[in-house]
Amino acid sequence: MSRETGNLPDISELAFGPEFLFGAATSAYQIEGCVDQSTYGRGCSIWDTYLKDRPHLDSGEVAIDHYRRMESDVALMKALGLQSYRFSVAWPRVLPKGFGAINTKGLDFYDRLVDKLLENDIIPNLTLYHWDLPQVLEDKGGWASRDTAYYFADYAAVVANRLGDRVPFWATLNEPEVIVAGYIGKSLAPGVGDYSLRMKVIHHLMLAHGFALQTLRDSLPKDAQQGIVANLVPIDPLTPKAETVAQNRWMRDYAVYLEAILKGAYPEVVEKEISKSGVEIAPGDMAIISGHIDFLGVNWYLRMVVNERDRVVDVPDVPRTLMGWEIRAEAFTRTLLAIHEEYRLPPVYITENGAALQDTIVGGEIEDKGRRKYFGDHLRAVSDAVKQGVDVRGYYAWSLFDNLEWSLGYQKTFGIVHVDRKTMERTPKLSAKWYASLIAQHRERL
Ligand code: FCB
């Protein structure tokens, strides 16, 4: 083993069977661009509005121009040897108003993308909602309104009817916790900033997921896999006295979704909040929400530490990414084990994992050794969970490309492929090359 790669795992060290899928992930708004309605037929989304209203922030109008560069982007995926590609469909590109008339150009785009992927032996893994709600629906109350859940199921049917024959993996929502953050806080779209909406938004998201599961089940071939993607951030107590606070926070902010989906009930810690919120939980809702899922998508980025007063504390002297997120692969393993023990998980896919880190250019090479090490350490962490019984079946690096990191713009780069902001040229970084070689080793064992 050379000194340089000494701390990177070899495929033989990782407990992944031959069926395990290695891929990379993106989301529509972060990469597509081409948002203009008159040219592309796409309706306005809450992210267009949010960023337009804040001109000091970077815009998603061009993003990385993936909409127009899709074919060469898929060729790049092929060159890296990706086995699967996780992407999202932009609801307003398919249904500009969120319901009613279909934008044929938009649906055709995803149709071509899926065909291109399949032509290149890349398995499509589709997410229906990665945060870009049609603005028309937001104007009707957005996720604070129960109607949005019904509209979502109708949208799911439109996409499933067109792509269902070719896409084997379907996720309803990406990270409900962060969607909620857009209503209780102001730093993500729609940026409402009203904490009292929390339980309404949570329940409507959960219902949207449940309704969509039913719709998908009716429209998709029997062997299609359906699930949801949750971001999990374990909360560790700063001191033993903060233990209950930490547990409650985990339950309230993260496990609340797992409880609803996998146990069919909201946890006790949100009971008061539910009754104060005025949310309607109709008879039968919880059964819909806890409909069978074939897989759970897990997005992993960080752990948090809280003190006795429920304040997040930055532990000093620990490695962090440019997002300020603590790098701690060990917490990944233990979180997977803990949720597996608590919820007896269905098969798991790591649908996102990655880091925003400084890239350095050395002699034309984009040297992101830190990111490469991050992937190595986190793949080992997943492998440790597999060894201890968690059925993890795939891993998607976040992200395939440098892209729009929402309100934080283009500076926080997560890509394994660098994108030049002026020329839009794509250049695989060191991490991509290493990942490609790992996947090549994996394929050799097939
Ligand atoms: C996740 C999001 C993804 C990206 C990463 C860094 O929460 O799903 O779109 O922003 O964080």
Boltz pocket constraint, residues with backbone or C-beta under 6 A from the ligand:
constraints:
  - pocket:
      binder: B
      contacts: [[A, 27], [A, 30], [A, 174], [A, 175], [A, 178], [A, 231], [A, 299], [A, 352], [A, 398], [A, 404], [A, 405], [A, 406], [A, 414]]
      max_distance: 6.0
